[in-house]
Amino acid sequence: MAERIRERLGTDPDIAEKRMFGGMAFLHRGNMAVGVTGDDLMVRVGPDTTEQALTRPGARIFDMTGRPMRGWVVVTGSTVAEDEVLGEWIDKGCAFAASLPPK
């Protein structure tokens, strides 16, 4: 999945990759936008749109430690098998990360 994300993001100079959460994260100007953990996609949707994001197929709260991360969802890998669906989630994560001040 990481390769598919790289293809979608292209050569955007604002995007960097970093190993995080046991997988690969993609950061926009230092703020994590999306990532891969196992076969699943992590998406930073922001606290105001989390509930809406959770209504989409395959989405659940991001909770790796028993403490849910506010503003984050995990999308089951099989749900993002189609490039169009994966692209929608990537765009959502990147839009939120771009709304934050650079780190």
Contacts in CASP RR format, 6 or more apart in sequence:
PFRMAT RR
TARGET T0000
AUTHOR 0000-0000-0000
METHOD contacts of the structure
MODEL  1
MAERIRERLGTDPDIAEKRMFGGMAFLHRGNMAVGVTGDDLMVRVGPDTT
EQALTRPGARIFDMTGRPMRGWVVVTGSTVAEDEVLGEWIDKGCAFAASL
PPK
1 36 0 8 1.000
1 39 0 8 1.000
1 41 0 8 1.000
1 77 0 8 1.000
1 80 0 8 1.000
1 86 0 8 1.000
2 17 0 8 1.000
2 24 0 8 1.000
2 35 0 8 1.000
2 36 0 8 1.000
4 83 0 8 1.000
4 86 0 8 1.000
5 26 0 8 1.000
5 34 0 8 1.000
5 35 0 8 1.000
5 36 0 8 1.000
5 86 0 8 1.000
5 90 0 8 1.000
6 17 0 8 1.000
8 83 0 8 1.000
8 86 0 8 1.000
8 87 0 8 1.000
8 90 0 8 1.000
9 15 0 8 1.000
9 26 0 8 1.000
9 90 0 8 1.000
9 94 0 8 1.000
14 28 0 8 1.000
14 29 0 8 1.000
14 98 0 8 1.000
15 26 0 8 1.000
15 27 0 8 1.000
15 28 0 8 1.000
15 33 0 8 1.000
15 94 0 8 1.000
16 26 0 8 1.000
16 27 0 8 1.000
16 30 0 8 1.000
17 24 0 8 1.000
17 25 0 8 1.000
17 26 0 8 1.000
17 27 0 8 1.000
18 24 0 8 1.000
18 25 0 8 1.000
18 27 0 8 1.000
19 25 0 8 1.000
20 32 0 8 1.000
20 35 0 8 1.000
21 35 0 8 1.000
21 37 0 8 1.000
21 42 0 8 1.000
21 64 0 8 1.000
22 37 0 8 1.000
23 35 0 8 1.000
23 36 0 8 1.000
23 37 0 8 1.000
23 38 0 8 1.000
24 35 0 8 1.000
24 36 0 8 1.000
25 32 0 8 1.000
25 34 0 8 1.000
25 35 0 8 1.000
25 36 0 8 1.000
25 42 0 8 1.000
26 32 0 8 1.000
26 33 0 8 1.000
26 34 0 8 1.000
26 35 0 8 1.000
27 33 0 8 1.000
27 97 0 8 1.000
28 94 0 8 1.000
28 97 0 8 1.000
28 98 0 8 1.000
29 97 0 8 1.000
29 98 0 8 1.000
29 100 0 8 1.000
29 102 0 8 1.000
29 103 0 8 1.000
30 97 0 8 1.000
30 102 0 8 1.000
30 103 0 8 1.000
31 44 0 8 1.000
31 97 0 8 1.000
31 98 0 8 1.000
31 100 0 8 1.000
31 102 0 8 1.000
31 103 0 8 1.000
32 44 0 8 1.000
32 97 0 8 1.000
33 43 0 8 1.000
33 44 0 8 1.000
33 90 0 8 1.000
33 93 0 8 1.000
33 94 0 8 1.000
33 96 0 8 1.000
33 97 0 8 1.000
33 98 0 8 1.000
34 41 0 8 1.000
34 42 0 8 1.000
34 43 0 8 1.000
34 44 0 8 1.000
34 89 0 8 1.000
34 90 0 8 1.000
34 93 0 8 1.000
34 94 0 8 1.000
35 41 0 8 1.000
35 42 0 8 1.000
35 43 0 8 1.000
36 42 0 8 1.000
37 64 0 8 1.000
37 74 0 8 1.000
39 76 0 8 1.000
39 77 0 8 1.000
39 78 0 8 1.000
40 74 0 8 1.000
40 75 0 8 1.000
40 76 0 8 1.000
40 77 0 8 1.000
41 74 0 8 1.000
41 75 0 8 1.000
41 77 0 8 1.000
41 80 0 8 1.000
41 86 0 8 1.000
41 89 0 8 1.000
42 62 0 8 1.000
42 72 0 8 1.000
42 73 0 8 1.000
42 74 0 8 1.000
43 53 0 8 1.000
43 72 0 8 1.000
43 73 0 8 1.000
43 74 0 8 1.000
43 75 0 8 1.000
43 89 0 8 1.000
43 90 0 8 1.000
43 92 0 8 1.000
43 93 0 8 1.000
44 71 0 8 1.000
44 72 0 8 1.000
44 93 0 8 1.000
44 96 0 8 1.000
44 97 0 8 1.000
45 53 0 8 1.000
45 71 0 8 1.000
45 72 0 8 1.000
45 73 0 8 1.000
45 92 0 8 1.000
45 93 0 8 1.000
45 96 0 8 1.000
46 70 0 8 1.000
46 71 0 8 1.000
46 72 0 8 1.000
46 96 0 8 1.000
47 70 0 8 1.000
47 71 0 8 1.000
49 71 0 8 1.000
49 92 0 8 1.000
49 96 0 8 1.000
50 61 0 8 1.000
50 70 0 8 1.000
50 71 0 8 1.000
50 72 0 8 1.000
50 73 0 8 1.000
53 59 0 8 1.000
53 73 0 8 1.000
53 92 0 8 1.000
54 60 0 8 1.000
54 61 0 8 1.000
54 73 0 8 1.000
56 75 0 8 1.000
57 79 0 8 1.000
58 75 0 8 1.000
58 76 0 8 1.000
58 79 0 8 1.000
59 73 0 8 1.000
59 74 0 8 1.000
59 75 0 8 1.000
59 76 0 8 1.000
59 79 0 8 1.000
60 73 0 8 1.000
60 74 0 8 1.000
60 76 0 8 1.000
61 68 0 8 1.000
61 69 0 8 1.000
61 72 0 8 1.000
61 73 0 8 1.000
61 74 0 8 1.000
62 68 0 8 1.000
62 69 0 8 1.000
62 71 0 8 1.000
62 72 0 8 1.000
62 73 0 8 1.000
62 74 0 8 1.000
63 69 0 8 1.000
75 89 0 8 1.000
79 85 0 8 1.000
80 86 0 8 1.000
80 87 0 8 1.000
80 89 0 8 1.000
END
